[in-house]
Amino acid sequence: MYTVHKLDVRWEGEDAESPIHNYEVGVAETSSQEAAPDLLSYHSTGTIEQFISHHVNTMKMFYMFIRAINRAMLETTITLGPFIVDTTAPVYDNSVISVTLQEVFILGKWSSTAFQHSDEPQLLAYEVALGTDKCLEDVIAFQYITVVAACTGFWIDCVCAGLDTRQLGDFLHSDHTYYLTVRASNGAGLFATGSSDDFTHVAEFPDIGVVIEINPESTHIDTADFKQIDDADIACRWNGFEHPHVEVTYMVALGTAPGTINNITAFISTGQHTSYKFINLSLTE
């Protein structure tokens, strides 16, 4: 846990008639102790409009008094507070941090309530890192998350972070195991961390396979054995699309030219099935 027991106060003061030549700062348990602060007696900062103290009691309420004195020895004092030094870090509830690979992005997703802080529920700052084990950042150091287009499709009650693999260079190796770690920090710099389960980064494409048109009425007859005369239905099957490390899933579409042209039907997911029948079409020669 990261903590800083330091009080850093800055202000601006002005006296149009007589320049301010001294500031004094005091700290007390109650606002009524302006005359004689009990926690820290008045300390002069000269004309410097800043006060730093490393002697701050945690979880204790206090008030600050800033006194300005001009060259005519006239003074005014303002009271600030109450303040409390909170050493309570956010809490991670050990819920799932999921990782998916979408195009060029490594996407992490977790519930918006996975990291909680009672005093600042809406002010947590999230960072993500990539490592070879949980909570490590030996691959990619912690970086504040930014919204990318690929993240916008997730549920509204989740937080999403995307790491662009194109920016990771040689730090990321295909078919190696990694962990995504999330760090949620509050305004005081206190944080909690949570890590995903291990995942394998896959950069290798599946092998190129073969697609065969088949008889819509019989999945066992190839195109060489029949003439397509049905303008409403068309069927196909395929094989050879393989990957040595991960399961392969499929999407199919119809188009008027080879490649990724899908101007007849949109791409349709078939999961791991290796055949599909398009129906209710209006095909022309």
DARA-V519904 format. One record per residue. RES is the residue in one letter. SS is DSSP state (h for helix, s for strand, l for the rest). PHI is phi in whole degrees, -180 to 180 (* if undefined). Layout:
RES:SS:PHI
RES:SS:PHI
//
This chain:
M:l:*
Y:l:-100
T:l:-134
V:l:-134
H:l:-96
K:l:-135
L:s:-106
D:s:-125
V:s:-120
R:s:-129
W:l:-154
E:l:-132
G:l:-134
E:l:-155
D:l:-134
A:l:-69
E:l:-93
S:l:-141
P:l:-58
I:s:-76
H:s:-115
N:s:-161
Y:s:-117
E:s:-131
V:s:-125
G:s:-133
V:s:-132
A:s:-141
E:l:-75
T:l:-129
S:l:-74
S:l:-84
Q:l:-100
E:l:-60
A:l:-68
A:l:-144
P:l:-59
D:l:-92
L:l:-84
L:s:-149
S:s:-63
Y:s:-54
H:s:-121
S:s:-79
T:s:-112
G:s:66
T:l:-98
I:l:-78
E:l:-93
Q:s:-156
F:s:-138
I:s:-125
S:s:-133
H:l:-102
H:l:-112
V:l:-116
N:l:-79
T:l:-79
M:l:57
K:l:-127
M:s:-79
F:s:-153
Y:s:-123
M:s:-117
F:s:-124
I:s:-115
R:s:-111
A:s:-110
I:s:-123
N:s:-94
R:l:-69
A:l:-86
M:l:65
L:l:-90
E:s:-136
T:s:-142
T:s:-129
I:s:-112
T:s:-110
L:s:-119
G:s:129
P:s:-79
F:s:-118
I:s:-144
V:l:-88
D:l:-100
T:l:-106
T:l:-87
A:l:-83
P:l:-59
V:s:-121
Y:s:-100
D:l:-89
N:l:65
S:l:-75
V:l:-71
I:l:-109
S:s:-93
V:s:-130
T:s:-129
L:s:-108
Q:s:-125
E:l:55
V:l:-97
F:s:-108
I:s:-95
L:s:-109
G:s:-105
K:s:-139
W:s:-147
S:s:-65
S:l:-67
T:l:-105
A:l:-65
F:s:-113
Q:s:-127
H:l:-145
S:l:-62
D:l:-84
E:l:-136
P:l:-63
Q:l:-107
L:l:-114
L:l:-75
A:s:-105
Y:s:-106
E:s:-128
V:s:-130
A:s:-140
L:s:-124
G:s:-145
T:l:-88
D:l:-154
K:l:-63
C:l:70
L:l:-91
E:l:-128
D:l:-80
V:l:-101
I:s:-130
A:s:-68
F:s:-57
Q:s:-141
Y:s:-65
I:l:-75
T:l:-125
V:l:-79
V:l:-122
A:h:-58
A:h:-67
C:h:-91
T:l:-74
G:l:-87
F:l:-80
W:l:-59
I:l:-71
D:l:-93
C:s:-120
V:s:-110
C:s:-129
A:s:-132
G:s:-121
L:s:-109
D:s:-80
T:h:-65
R:h:-69
Q:h:-97
L:l:-93
G:h:57
D:h:-83
F:h:-73
L:l:-113
H:l:-119
S:l:-64
D:l:66
H:s:-99
T:s:-96
Y:s:-137
Y:s:-131
L:s:-100
T:s:-116
V:s:-107
R:s:-122
A:s:-110
S:s:-117
N:l:-95
G:l:-65
A:l:-90
G:l:87
L:l:-81
F:s:-145
A:s:-132
T:s:-125
G:s:-146
S:s:-125
S:l:-78
D:l:-70
D:l:-67
F:s:-139
T:s:-105
H:s:-81
V:l:-112
A:l:-113
E:l:-88
F:l:-75
P:l:-64
D:l:-63
I:l:-77
G:l:-104
V:s:-123
V:s:-111
I:s:-125
E:s:-75
I:s:-129
N:s:-67
P:l:-57
E:l:-92
S:s:-151
T:s:-77
H:s:-107
I:s:-109
D:s:-79
T:h:-63
A:h:-69
D:h:-106
F:l:-152
K:l:-109
Q:l:-74
I:l:-120
D:l:-89
D:l:-92
A:l:-109
D:l:-127
I:s:-150
A:s:-132
C:s:-153
R:s:-141
W:s:-152
N:s:-158
G:l:93
F:l:-83
E:l:-128
H:l:-136
P:l:-73
H:l:-122
V:l:-131
E:l:-72
V:l:-105
T:l:-114
Y:s:-129
M:s:-136
V:s:-126
A:l:-153
L:l:-115
G:l:-148
T:l:-96
A:l:-153
P:l:-65
G:l:102
T:l:-99
I:l:-73
N:l:-128
N:l:-90
I:l:-104
T:l:-133
A:l:-75
F:l:-67
I:s:-123
S:s:-75
T:s:-114
G:s:65
Q:l:-102
H:l:-71
T:l:-110
S:s:-153
Y:s:-158
K:s:-122
F:s:-87
I:l:-127
N:l:57
L:l:-95
S:l:-133
L:l:-78
T:l:-127
E:l:-75
//
